Amino acid sequence: MGQDDAARLAASNAVPNEAQNVREETLPATEALTAATPAPPDAEDVNPLTVQEERRRRVAAAKEEELRWSNLRAVLRGEDARLGYKAARDAWKMADRFVLSEDGVLYFVGTNRRSDPDEQQGTWMRLVVPSTMVQEVLQSCHDSLEGGHQGINRTYHRVKSDYYWIGLYAGVEKHVRSCPDC
């Protein structure tokens, strides 16, 4: 066996090292990074109905955590017998301003007080947000692409048109004042 045969045999039995396994066709670093990371979402890519459904689902799940809203939901379902006297009384005091949907989502029923005499007053329903989700709603309505950092008054009216929680204005004011971008 000659030296050439011995070299071929050694090469065929050798374990390839990492350098031999690396593809020679590599992308430049910027192209590889761009190809590996997805583009950030654009305002046109976001489906508002999907976002709204996801928010509604999260709000419904978080509402069960809060005793105030769970007592009110029990009264609206007709299950107030399991509540104590004081809890049932407090829930009944609020019950005429709220409605429970078929899928268990709680809404505040408010009146629309328009100053324009041509527009008639009406009622509209606002989604009740538990305190555990207030920051998420405020970030969505103020900090996000949707919100646009519109200041206290505009953010308040934007939030108030769709959502309800106790202390809504104070929560909006505190959030906007603490916003580092505003």
N, C-alpha and C positions, 0 to 999 in steps of 0.2 A: 504494500500500500504506500503510495507516494505522498509527498507533502500536500499536494493539491487535493487528493482524496481525503486525507485526514482533516484538512481545513473545511471541506464541504460537509463532512460528517459532523464535525463540531458545530458548524453553523446551523445545520438542520436540527440538532438536538438541543441547541441553546434556547434558553427562555428569553423571549424578547423583552428588552427593557422599555421603560416608559417613553423614552425619546423615540423609539421606533414605532410606538403605537399612536403617536400624536399625528393628527391629520395635517398634511402639509398645506391644505387650503384653509387658512384661517382668515377671518374677517378682521378688518381694522377694529380697534377697540371701540370707537364711537358707533360703528355699524352694528357690532355685536351687542352693545348695550341697548341700542334702539330696537333691535330685533327681539331681544329677550324681555324687555319691559313693555307692557301694553301702554298705549297712549292714555293720558289722563282723560277722564270723562269731560265731554263738552256739554254745554247747556242743551244743545240739540239732541245729544245722545240719551238724555234722561227722559224717561216716560213719566209724566206727572201722575198718571193714574196708578202706575206701579208703585211710585213713591207714596201716594196717598193710601193705597191698600196696605202697604207695609207699616205705615204709621198707625193706621187704624188697628191693625193686628197687635202691634206692640202696646198701644194704649189699652186695648181690651185686656191683655195679659197683665199689665202693670196695675190696673185698677183693682184687681182682686186683692192686691196687697194692702190697700188702704182701707181701714175700718170704716171710715165715714162713708166712702162710696159703696162699700160692700153692704152696709146697713141700708143705705138708700136703695140699692138694687134689690135687696131682700123685700123691702116694702113694696117696690114697684112690681115685683113678681107675685106678691100676695103671700109671702113667706114670713110675715112679721111676727107670727106666734112664737118663733124660736128666739126672738130678740127680747132683751129685758125691757122693762117699762120705759126707762129714760132713753135708751137707744132707739126704740121704736117711736117714741114721741118726737125726738129730734129729727128723725128721718121723715116722719109724716109732715113736719113743718116745712120741709124743703121739697117734698114730693110733687107738689103741683107745678113746679118750675122745671121739672126734668121728665124725660121720657127714655124708656129702655127699648132699644131695637130688638128685632127677632134674634140677631146674632150676639146679643149681650152687650152691645156698645151703648154707653150712657151719653145722652145729649142734654144740654141745657137749652130750654126753649125761651128765647128772648123776644122782646118786641123791637120792631124797627121804628125808631122815632125819627122820621125824616122831617127836616125843616121845610122842604119843598111842599107846598099845598097840593100840587098836582099829583104827587106820589102818595098813595094811600099807605097808612100804617099797616104793617103785617108782622108776622112772626117768622123767625128763622131759627134753625137749630145749630148749635155749636158743640163740637166734640169736647167732652169733659176730659181734661188731662190730669192724671194723678201727679203728685209732687215729685215722684221719682222720674218723670219724663219731661218736666218743665224745661230743663236746660237743653234737652234735645230739640224741643219745639222752638225755643228761642234761637238756638244756633241755626236752625233751618230757616227761620223767618228773618234773621238779621245777618248772620255771618256768611251764609252760603251764596252760591251763584244766584239762587232764587231771591234771596233777601236783599243783597246789595248795600248793606250798611246805610239804611235810610234815616237814621236818627230815631229819637224816642217817639215822637208823635206818629210818624208814618209806620214804624214798626209796631207800635201799640195797635193802631187801626188794622194793620195787616193781620196781627195775631188775633185780635178781637173778632174779626169777621169769621174766623173758622174755629177758634178754640175758646175754652172757658176753664178757668181755675180760680180759686179764691186768692185774691191779691194779685190779679193779673197786671194791673198798671205798675204796681211797685216792682214786680218781677221784671217787667220789660225795662223800666227805668234803671234798675240796678244792673241789668245785663248790658244795656247800651252804654252806660257810664263806665263800666269796667272793660269795655271793648278796647283792645290796644290799637286797633286800626282807626277808630273814630276820633 
